[in-house]
Amino acid sequence: MQPRKVERLVQGVQTADGAGVKLTRVLTQDLQRRLDPFLMLDAFRNDNPDDYIGGFPDHPHRGFETVTYMIAGRMRHRDSAGNEGLLGPGGVQWMTAGSGLIHSELPEQEEGLMEGFQLWLNLPAERKMIKPSYRDISPDSIPEFTTDDGVLVRVIAGHSHGMPGAVTRPDTEPLFLDLHLPANTSFTQAIPKGHHAFVYTYRGNAQIAGTTVADRQMGILTDDGEALEVTANEPSRLLLIAGKPLNEPIAQYGPFVMNTTEQIHQTLQDYRAGQFEAAVVQSL
């Protein structure tokens, strides 16, 4: 299999969201076409409670899926469809906003490290208005294996070396791996040609086809080639994310992602008219 190269490195933009949570927006709106079907990736790593204590109070979504993966800390999810879950280290929440709901993600700690990621995965046009759903995936429910080199692979979505992940999606075929590489080890992962792919290093650094992807950097991979080959000279951790592009128009207005401006206008009308799932977040 021909290995992919790093097309470019992305440092991400420092920003704040929710009630003042400091984070790095790694996959920004200008990269949505390039990394279709992925719409956004936020990374947060804060040990100062002032930088995360406000969390993400009630806010709406429509038209896509959110995937939150925790490395450290505890976050409580509640939504207007009546779902609730406590997200802890190594756990994942996979929420399909679909036709629309309102949810909150609030810290359940007052000190210590809060670290994790939120990825936005687009839905195809015919599924944007499906019924919302939510899945709380505990750490021990995420399949994982260790290679002969000692590389730990957590398979959150897709397949790796014959092991199916916790989640599969037929339209976008997402691959979401968390790779833990000891020093002086390598790992190879098949990626279908034409699928958009990137890595994000969150510990140490990774070498891909002669390019170093340093801590807190994204490496966008070329579309040609059918595999990722990554090497680490020091203990390193990185996310590998890939998916099949939808090749559909993207119309985004804040937390709403549809295909046309007219659909965004309708979404705003629906939200203002209270036509999303009933907002019962605070009373759960």
Secondary structure as GFF3:
##gff-version 3
##sequence-region A 1 284
A	DSSP	beta_strand	6	10	.	.	.	ID=ss1
A	DSSP	beta_strand	13	17	.	.	.	ID=ss2
A	DSSP	beta_strand	21	27	.	.	.	ID=ss3
A	DSSP	three_ten_helix	29	31	.	.	.	ID=ss4
A	DSSP	beta_strand	38	46	.	.	.	ID=ss5
A	DSSP	three_ten_helix	49	51	.	.	.	ID=ss6
A	DSSP	beta_strand	56	61	.	.	.	ID=ss7
A	DSSP	beta_strand	64	72	.	.	.	ID=ss8
A	DSSP	beta_strand	75	79	.	.	.	ID=ss9
A	DSSP	beta_strand	84	87	.	.	.	ID=ss10
A	DSSP	beta_strand	92	96	.	.	.	ID=ss11
A	DSSP	beta_strand	101	107	.	.	.	ID=ss12
A	DSSP	beta_strand	114	122	.	.	.	ID=ss13
A	DSSP	three_ten_helix	125	127	.	.	.	ID=ss14
A	DSSP	beta_strand	133	137	.	.	.	ID=ss15
A	DSSP	three_ten_helix	139	141	.	.	.	ID=ss16
A	DSSP	beta_strand	144	146	.	.	.	ID=ss17
A	DSSP	beta_strand	152	157	.	.	.	ID=ss18
A	DSSP	beta_strand	159	160	.	.	.	ID=ss19
A	DSSP	beta_strand	163	164	.	.	.	ID=ss20
A	DSSP	beta_strand	175	181	.	.	.	ID=ss21
A	DSSP	beta_strand	185	190	.	.	.	ID=ss22
A	DSSP	beta_strand	196	203	.	.	.	ID=ss23
A	DSSP	beta_strand	206	208	.	.	.	ID=ss24
A	DSSP	beta_strand	211	213	.	.	.	ID=ss25
A	DSSP	beta_strand	217	221	.	.	.	ID=ss26
A	DSSP	beta_strand	227	232	.	.	.	ID=ss27
A	DSSP	beta_strand	236	243	.	.	.	ID=ss28
A	DSSP	beta_strand	251	253	.	.	.	ID=ss29
A	DSSP	beta_strand	256	258	.	.	.	ID=ss30
A	DSSP	alpha_helix	261	272	.	.	.	ID=ss31
A	DSSP	three_ten_helix	281	283	.	.	.	ID=ss32
###
